Amino acid sequence: MAISSAAKVATGVAVVGVAWLGLTWFTGRSFEQGYDAQLAEAQKKYPFLKLTELHKDTGLTGGRYGGKLQFACGPAAGAQPLTVAFEHEVQYGPFPGFRHVGAAHVSTRVSAEPGFKVEGIQSSYGYGGGFDTSWRLPAGAQALPGEQGKLAWSDMDIAVSGRRDGSQLRYRWAAPEFTMAFAGSTAQPAMGAGSMTMKGLLVEGESSGSNLWLRPGTQSVAIDHLESHNSGPGGTSVGMVMDKLAIKGGATLAQELMDVQGSYTIGKISVSPGAGQPIELANMDLQLSLKRLEVAAIEKAMQQFMDSLGQGCGTAKDPQALNAMLMQAVQQFSAAGKTMLLRDPSYSIDKFAVDFGGKRGELSASLAIAGLKQADLDGPPEALSAKVAQLVSASAKGRVPLQWLAAGAQGLPPEQAKEQAELVAASVVQRGMAQRDGEFLASSFSFAKGEAQVNGKTVWQVPPQQ
């Protein structure tokens, strides 16, 4: 018997409907399992986080998930631990809320005492493990605990995307204006009231990898204008203004060794020290690099430190226990530092330059060690010190204008200040600590194979081991 067209259509709709219901059920089940796994993983990585409450209300096409996370260590002795409540309203795929094609769409609300609340965080999850989160925080204000001050901000836009397992992460935070005002401390009069305002803040970055603390990627922070003011006892006031601040960083990973580069530039810096004359700096440029950092050693030390924090909660009331926890952390990082020395690491200030009084000064420096073996670390401390002295190398060179020395002679007429700067420069040159380079003083330092040199002349050698 032939099947009518209407029956075919009805059958097709039924098949699609059953498939949609089945996929929705599967998506919901998968989301719930992933949700539980992420909560468990967060508590494992951050032992000071305690999940004190969890509730779920799940259905075929969606559900509600929520609970409370407690930061197990209170902010001060005797204070109640901070508790953050969260609520997730989830719509399951394949067409979550008919917004898009994907595994789920989640709307998130977060709240904490006193009166802190965040709403409107929207996240989309794909079947391939990707996610995309966006949040627009309307302009507002928030009082700090204990009447210590207030935060205020204009509209902020935050976006985070990547993969749910953390192997890929991209983020962007734009804040036209952000202000922090501090009320000061009545118990400690030296800690006066103050404020800080940032304008044109933009934070962007991306990273990848399975590590938690050290990940290859790039990051940048740009601030158009940063201004701070602080008042101290007796009506003194200190202020600072920075314009066109930019921070850029990058990290690369090869064979579990990481190279890190960073740059910091500031167009203008103005410091008002209260009663004194303002200090004006311009065009600051700082370039840093760290090479051959052993990721595994640092990751292990950081995780041990996080575990110590979780185990040491409440030690703020017990000075001895707190001291023991801090000593344990020092030992962990010391052990990691020794392990890293076996990888021939190097650290350098590739460039530090700044304009002061219309003249530019520059500095660079480096520190490295190469060739240290495990047998050296296992040997006597005296032998290790002698070995390190032979294997470590360092260098530095700088060039500063004489005008800076004259500027330091406050209270003197310009001609006398210049004469005093010339006398200081002549004394430094005579002692071999610097060389005259026109209107500049230049100096260099190097240390290698146990010998230190200043401007090419040996000034010190490591005494031979007895």
Order of alpha helices (4+ residues) and beta strands (2+ residues): alpha-beta-beta-beta-beta-beta-beta-beta-beta-beta-beta-beta-beta-beta-beta-beta-alpha-alpha-beta-beta-alpha-alpha-beta-alpha-alpha-beta-beta-beta-beta
